[in-house]
């Protein structure tokens, strides 16, 4: 009878150019001691990141099998990788669409019985040993040679391990905001968060800069505080059973639904800061915008966290989402609630042009979220209702998952505003660049945590 053996395989792959000079690394680890039992690495010539990651997985599984050739079905391998694509595809949760991935996935699956292998995604920072091995292999290829185990320092450079059979406990509270997101989870209830308390961070009365269309993602003036500025979804006394607030002790709520908010890439209207909503010409991405979409796709492919993609129905978002989906091997789901505001007669105009032609209507619009643009557009109150409903659908559908939402300025700002419990005028105090990334996580008790706003580092 075979003796049961358990090992952990950590694997990684990389490409300097994607495609470009590529290599992989893998290490087999004793889960009881954290000690490395075997290492593998190889320079594989020109390939993509994903091909190199799959090659790293194959090498790791083959090394584990070679260590215990007599274990048979008693060998249990727990694979840890920072490639969400490989982990989800090998776990059977994502379809394998790319023709280059299918034979590699089949080869990996044939090494050991499927019941003997489990998969776990880990952050890149926890996969440094395999990452170092992959980089050593690529360095060797650059120098015209192959990687040699005797020359490797990856184990020395990797952080010290304890046992690795269980993941480290989650630190900190389950959510870090004050229940600002109204109806944060449709499945939990219609409990509404209290309005942000006055006096915590008082707003100074500063000079008002020239406003620019929210659809163009530029700074616009602060809306004066009025009675109409409060909205039903986030005001009034806290209802019974409302989400827990603050930093007090809370039960383990599990993984949140994490919404990664990607603004679409540039269109021809974006640099001119023109109102561009859902009632206009539905422009396509410009050449600059397509480049931004590709860089966002590269970023998410390297990050390996996105599990699902949901997009606004407008063309600029669908094109941006398609670029990411092609890299991740995912489908794109359309949600009408994520479309941009309908700016009515203001569509395609600059803020200055609107002020010249519809000055009184613009003043009223800036003063109240209940006022719609000229010509039958949508008020911000109407947009908030629509976006909040979309958020509730998405959070309930993708509980515990990381979802990329490809949408527009107003929906993203609205989601952030509701998560913070901020007043409507906060929409005019956020900057959102084209193809920027923001992030909000929604927990099982209704709390939300804003984790990122207007990140453009992937575009540089």
Order of alpha helices (4+ residues) and beta strands (2+ residues): beta-beta-beta-alpha-beta-alpha-alpha-beta-alpha-alpha-beta-alpha-beta-alpha-beta-alpha-alpha-alpha-beta-alpha-beta-beta
